[in-house]
Amino acid sequence: MAEDRLLLTGNVLSFDDDPAANPDAVTWIESGAVLVEDGKIAWVGRRAELPGHLAAGASTHTYGREIILPGFIDAHVHYPQIGVIASYGAQLLEWLEAYTFPEEARFADPDHAASMARLFLDLLLAAGTTTAAVYCTVHPESVTAFFEESEVRGLRMIAGKVLMDRNAPDAVRDSAASGYDDSRALIETWHGRERSLYAVTPRFAPTSTPAQLEACAALLGAFPDVYMQTHLSENLDEIRWVRELFPKARSYLDVYRGFGLLGPRSLFGHAIHMDEDDLGLAASSRSRFVHCPTSNLFMGSGLFDIARTRAAGVPVLLGSDVGGGSSLSPFATMKAAYEIAQLNGRTLAPEEAFWLSTAGAADALSLGDRIGRIAPGFEADMTVLDPESTPIIGQRVERAESLRDLLFAQIVLADDRAIRATYAGGRKVHERR
């Protein structure tokens, strides 16, 4: 349970809009305060301006010069792959065969799934992340384990059972019919329960038959407020494989269009190798792309062009894609996104990166009225950032001449040591030792 009344004091950072389009969208309050009542933010402002009757009786957590900001959002991550993070020497299709499928087969065991769900959520909260779009495995037990552990912690999480009925070992394969039935039962059990939300999750087109992709569309039709998450155009060999399997489709994205899987609640991970027609189709259908920069670099998949994609009108979120990605830390994700933008001859301002990881992601997930901001009425999902968590960051922050300098130092140099505390629904769910 959340504390009934909680007062956090420190510097406060939040975003009302995309700072790349609106420089006034950044809210920065020095010596600020955030009052939480019954799991929601009740008041935000300068500490000196907080009315005494509001502060009376609140449990106070004092953070001095540290920064209170919205909890980070990871829009693409595989909790069963924690065990294979940092595995050597493979690109996408080889990675799946050598590491992913054998590891995911273990999640048929409910005890193993529960143990890994606990570890994953401990690590996620230590990174300051309070919401994620999570891939489970083909086994319903993996979903149940994840949501049970998430619910205990009071987290706002999106997750779903992977659907995969071909081109995979028997131990990680379902059928079109069983995948539909299992997913429907899980949706009816978990979607909208407490803070849990469900995503229909075909792994990617090569591992689902047309019948299974049709079943995914049927689920989305029966439950229009659930999400759909999958992979798209991550790797050139993968794209060639999709062309062989679906020769009538114009492109990889067109495969999903043909089965009715595009829309404002559809999250396509990677989406690196896209032509102008694909970008136009994504924009017109209001589909979302999730940029997974550490994974793209680690797997040698390619360089996602975030500026080109957003200019085409396609909303972009950021994802760690662990275990293909190399870190759950949002700082590592933002840093790699900045570096890839540089390689594309662009730039990614630190304010924009933080917005993409908080309010921008919440908006893209249709949750922008509930999470992603430090503002009255919002769910009290927050992380507290120590801006001088290591000596090298501390000396850089001493030289900072602007908020941009301070935030960029975190992106380039910080890791989970910078996360002083994490709150979910007004409850402290992580504290740095």
Residue, then its C-alpha position, 0 to 999 in steps of 0.5 A: m500500500a502507498e503511504d497516505r500522505l508523502l512529501l518529497t523535497g528536492n529539485v523537480l524536473s518534468f516535461d509538459d510537451d516535446p522540448a524540441a518543439n516547445p522550449d517552454a515545455v520543461t518544468w524545473i523547480e529548484s528547492g521544490a516539493v511534491l506532495v503525494e496523497d493516496g498514490k497520486i500527486a496532489w501538489v507540486g511547487r517550490r517548497a517555501e510555497l507549500p501551504g502548511h495545512l497541506a504539509a501537516g501530517a505528511s511523511t517527509h523524504t528529503y532529497g536536497r539537491e537531488i532531482i525528483l522526476p517521473g519514473f522512466i519508461d522502457a517501451h521494449v524489453h524481454y524479461p526472460q532474456i536477463g539470463v542471456i544478456a552479454s552473450y557473445g558473437a551473434q546477429l539477430l537470427e543466430w542470437l535467437e537460435a543460440y541463446t534466446f530460445p533455449e533460455e526461454a524454454r526454461f520459463a515453462d517452469p512457474d518457479h523459474a519464471a517467478s524467480m526471474a520476474r523478481l530479479f528483472l523487476d528488482l533490476l528495472l526499479a534500480a534503474g529508475t524505470t517504473t513502466a515497461a512494455v515487456y515480452c514474456t515467453v510463449h508459456p502462459e506461466s511466464v505472464t502470470a509470474f510477471f504480473e503477479e510480481s508486478e502487482v505486488r509492487g504496485l507497478r504500471m506495466i504492459a506485458g504479454k505472452v509471446l505468440m510463435d507457432r512456426n520456425a522455432p523449437d517445440a519447447v517455445r512454440d504454440s499453435a494459432a488456436s492455443g495462442y489465441d485461447d491462452s492470450r484471451a484468458l490472460i487478457e481477461t485475467w490481467h488487463g486493467r486489473e490494478r495497474s496491469l495492462y496487456a499486449v498481444t505479442p506475436r514475436f515477429a512475422p517469421t515465427s507466426t503463421p498467417a493463421q496466428l496473425e489473424a488470431c492476433a487481429a481477432l484478439l485486438g478486435a475483441f479487446p480494442d484497448v489492449y496493446m500489440q507489440t512485435h518486431l519490425s525490420e531489425n535485421l537485413d537477413e530477417i527482412r529477406w526471410v520475411r519477403e520469402l515467407f510473405p511474397k505478396a506483401r510490399s514490405y515487412l510493415d505491409v505484412y502487419r498491415g495486411f493482418g490488421l495489426l497497425g494502429p495507435r496502440s501498436l508498438f513496433g520494435h526496431a523499425i530500422h530499415m524503412d522506406e518512405d512508403d513505410l514511414g507514411l503507412a506508419a504515420s497514417s495508421r498512427s503506429r508507434f516505433v520503438h528505438c532500441p539503440t544499445s541492441n542495434l549497436f550490440m547486434g550490428s543491426g543498423l542505425f535507426d534514424i530518429a529525426r527522419t522517423r519523427a519528421a515523418g510523423v511517426p511517434v518514437l519511444l525508447g527501449s532497452d531491448v534487454g537481452g539483445g540490448s546491453s543495459l536496463s539503464p535508461f541513461a545507457t539507452m539515451k546515450a546510445a540514441y544520442e550516438i546513433a543520431q550523431l552517426n546519422g548526422r543529427t543530434l538528440a538534445p538531452e531534454e528531448a531524450f529525457w522527454l522521450s523516456t518519460a512524458g513522450a513515452a507516456d503520451a505514445l502509450s496513451l497513458g499521458d493522462r496518468i503517468g510520465r509527469i510530475a503534476p497534480g492528479f498523476e500517478a506518483d511514479m517517480t525516480v530520484l536522481d543523484p546528479e553527482s553520483t560518482p566523482i567524474i559526474g560530480q566534477r562535470v556537474e560543477r562546471a555545468e552552466s545550464l540544465r542541458d549541461l547537467l542532464f547531458a552529463q547524466i546521459v553520458l556518464a550515469d548508471d544505476r548508481a545515480i538512482r537514489a530512490t524509485y517510487a511507484g504509486g506513492r510507494k518507495v519500491h527501491e532505495r540505493r544502498 
